[in-house]
Amino acid sequence: MFAVYAESFSTDDPLSGLVVGERPDPVAPDGWTTVTVKAASLNHHDLWSLRGVGLKQEALPMILGCDAAGHDEDGNEVVVHAVVSSPDWHGDETFDPKRSLLSERHQGTFADRVIVPRVNVVPKPASLSFEEAACLPTAWLTAYRMLFTQGGLKAGDSVLVQGAGGGVATALIALARAGGLRVLATSRDEAKRAKALELGAHEVYESGERLPAKVDAVMETVGRATWEHSIRSLRPGGKLVISGTTSGPKLDNAMLSHIFFLQLSVIGSTMGSRSELASLVSMLDATGVRPLVDRTLPMEDAREGFAALAAGDVFGKIVLTR
């Protein structure tokens, strides 16, 4: 079958290990199902995989991709949940120490077909296109959990989204606005700030710019470059929810004195559960909110999408279609 996969690793030139070609058809074991992929979306996780982060040499060649929407074996339209938990795990699978994402231990979604546990498919409503649904399982699910599960935010609360432009950040802006929050966003890029306003942000600021008022929560995916600004932007008792460190995980100043003196909460958040994915799908079906798609490419042109993601030349999600 057709597939986009990692054949080797390179820290300096991750795309050198990317192959667009053929791989064997998957065979679903008991309890798993085969999904025929109609659309799949790119994530930074895919680039990190090509650098050898989270993916072991002995797992190569590995089909990349965490997210997909398509048809199950019965012809139903479904969204694929990317977190694969242990067979004996019960409860929120994001806490399973043996969990993995598709394309880490199990072959990923950038292919004609992908196999997943039967419990990992969620019905896709007719109101969502395959391209829109394919954006949800990683970036949008991460944003949903950050805002409403880990952040516990409710209508009327204020939230700052750092680094508008990426898949998680654009999802945070759209979902926060749909949830009745007051949304502030930052970006170094003027064009991205303008797009953030179009997406639903009430106010936008340059990265690091002092806000006119403190916020209830900050959604952090950037890490070192924005950490101090995030801490300084919170009201006493506020929450910082972090799900990524795209600018690096090491801090020059952790701002510990601010954290304890102002009684701030720093909360980690990783992906989301199957039940949260189902709730997210229902929310989009009910509200009409839709993922922002930066561009749609045939899967044969995956290299172009990877190059754009690596260059940061995106606002929203890059979707690959079959």
N, C-alpha and C positions, 0 to 999 in steps of 0.2 A: 504494500500500500504506500501511497505518498506520505511523506513525513518531513518535518524540519527538526533536526537533531544536533546534539553536541557530539563531536567526534574526538575533540581534544580541548585542553584548557590553555588560556593565555591571559595573564594579568594585564599586560600592556596592550594586546590586540585581541580582545575577546572574540571578535567576529571571525578571526582566522580559524576557529574550531567549529564554525557553524556550517552544516551541510544541509542542502535541500535535495532530497532524493527519495530513495525507496527503503522501506523497512518491512520486516515480516508482519503479517496480519496478527493481531492479538487474539489470544484464546482466553475466554472468561472462565475462571474456576467457579466452583459452587459458591453461591451467594453473591456473585458479581454479575454485572450486565455490560453489554457492549452498546456504546452510544455512537451513532453516526454523526460526526461533527459537521455542523453547518457554519459556525463562527467561533472564533477563539480570540482572546485579547492578550496583548503583550503586557508584561510587568517587569519592573527592575529585577525581580527574582530571576528572570530568564537571562539577563546580562550577567548577574552574579554567578549563575550556574556555569556560564562560559568562562568565567574566571576561576572556576573550581571551588567556589564558596558554597557549602551545603551539598555538594555533589562529589562523590568519590570516584577515583580513577577506575576502580573495578566495575563501576556501574555503567561505564561508557560502552557502546554508544547509547545515549539517552535522548529520547524524544522530549523536547522542551514543551513548555506551556502548562499553566495551572488552570486556566479558565476555559470553559466551553459551553455552548448551547447546541442542541441538536435533537435527534430522534432516538428514543430507546428501542429495544428489540420489538416492542409492540406498536411502534409508530407514534408513540406519544411525544409531544414537544416538551423537552426537559432542559433544566439548567443543572450543570455538574458542580457539586460541592467538592472543593479541592483538597480538603483535609481528610486524610485516610488514617483512621484510628485503629488500634489493636482490636482483633475480633472479640476479645473478652472485656473490652472497655465499656463502661456505662456512664452516662452523664455527658457533660460538656467535653467534647473531644479535644478542645484546645488545651486542656490540662493533662492529657494523656502524655506521659514522658516518652512513649514510643511512637507518637504520631509522626506523620510526614506529610509533605505536600506532594501532589502529583508532580512528576519530573525529578523527584529526589530518589526514592526507592522504586517507584512505579512509573512506567512510561507515561509521558504527558499528553497534552491535548492538541498539539500542532500536527495533526495527522487526519487521515480519512476517518479513523475510528479510534476510540479510547475505551479501555475497560476500567470500571470502577465498582466498588461495592454497591449493591442495589439500594442501600439506604442513602447513598450519596447523590441521588438524583431527586430534584425538586421540580414539580410541575411548572411549566412556563405558561403564563397567561397569554391569551391571544393578543392582548393589548401591547405586549412587548415584542419587538422584532428579535430575530436571532442575534443580530449585531448588538442590540442594546442589552439583551440578556447575558451575552458573553462577557460584558464588562463587570458583572456583579460579583462573582464568587471570591475575588481577591480584594481589589481596591475598594469597591463599594461596600462589601461586607466588613472589611476592616474599618471603614469610616463609620458604618452603622454601629458597630460594637463600641468604638471609641466614644461616640456621642451619647448613645442612649443606654448602653450597658455599663461600661467602665466609667463614663463621665456622669451618668445619671442625670443628664440635663433635661429640662422641661421647658415648655413654652414660656417665653419672657426672659429666659436667661440670656446672658451675652457670652459669645465665644469668639476667640481669635484663632484663625487658621493661618499657620505659617507656611510660606512658600507656595502661593497659589500657582497652579499650572500642572502639576503632576496628577496622576490618576486618583490617588487617595485625597489630595487636597481639593480637587474639583468636586469629588464626591462629598467631601465634608461640607463644602459651601452649599451645594444643592440640597443635601439632606437636612442640614441645620436650618436653612430657610424654610423648607417644607415642614419642619417640626416646630416652627414658630419661634425660633431663636433669633436674637439680634447678632448678625454675622459681620465680623471684621476680618479682613484678609491682608496679607503682606506679600510683596514680590519686589525683587530688584528691577524687574522689567516693566516699563510703563504700559506696554501693550497687554501684558498679562494682567496687570491691575485693572485695565479697562474691561477685559474679558471677565474678570472676577465679578465686576459690577453687573455685567450682563447676565451672569450665571445666578446672581441672587445676593451677593454681598451688599450689605448696607453701606459700608465704608471700606476704603482701601488705603494702604499706607506703604511707603517704601520700607524695605527690610531694615529693622533696627530703629525706625522712627518712633518717637515717644507718642503714646496714645493719649487722647484727651481725657480718658477715664479708664480705670482698671476694669478688667473683665472677670466674669465668673469662672471661665475655663479657657485653657489654651490647648489646641490640638497640634501636637508636635511630631513631625516626620523628618525634620532636617537634621537635628542634632547639634553638633558643636557650633555651627555658624549662627544659630538663632537662640541657643539655650538661655543666655543671660537676658536677652530681650523677653523671652517667654516668661521667665521668673519675675522680672520687673513689671510685667504687664498684668499680673494677677492681683486681685483684691485679697485682703486678709481672709484666710480660709478657702482660697480658690484651689482649683485642680488643674494640674498639667497632665494630660494624657499623651503618652508617647508610644508610637508604633513603628518607628524607624529612625535611622541616623544616616541619611544620604550624604551628609557633609562630614561624617566621621563620628565614631563613638566616644573618642577621648575628649575630655573637657579641660580647658585651661582654668576654669573657675566654676565649680559646681554650685556656687551660691548657697552653701549650706546654712549660713547664718540667716539669710532671707527665708529659707524654707522652714527652719524651726521657729524663728521669731514671729513670722506671719502665719504660722500653722498651715502651711501649704501642703497639699497632697500631690505626690508624684506617682502616677499610676501607669503601669505597663499594660499594653493591649496587643494581642496577637490574633490576626485573622478573626474568625467567628465560628459559631456552631451551625449545625444543619438547621436547627429551629430558628436561629437568627436569620439565616439565609431565606428561609420560607417567609419570615416576617418582613424582611426587606423587600422581597418580591411582591408581597401583598401591599406594602406601603406604596411602591411605585405604581402598582395596578390601580390603587385607590386615588392617589394624588395626581397622577399624570406626570410626575417628575421623571425625567429620562436622563440616562448617562450622556455626558458630552463626549462625542466621538471626534477625535482630532482628524483621523483619516481611516479609510477602509481600503485594504489591499487584498488581492488574491494571495492565498497562502504561498503560491509559487514565488511571490515577490517579498517573502519574509525578510530577506536581508536588508531591503530598503527600510522596513519598519524598525529593525534592530538598530540600524545606523542612525535613524532619526532619534530613537530613544536614547542611544548612547551620547548623542550630541546635545540632548536636552531640548531639541526642537519640536516640542509637543505642548499642547494644551488640551488635556483630556486623555482619552484612550485611543490606542492604535489597535484596530481590529483586523484580523485575518479571516478571510472567508473561503469556503469550499463550494 
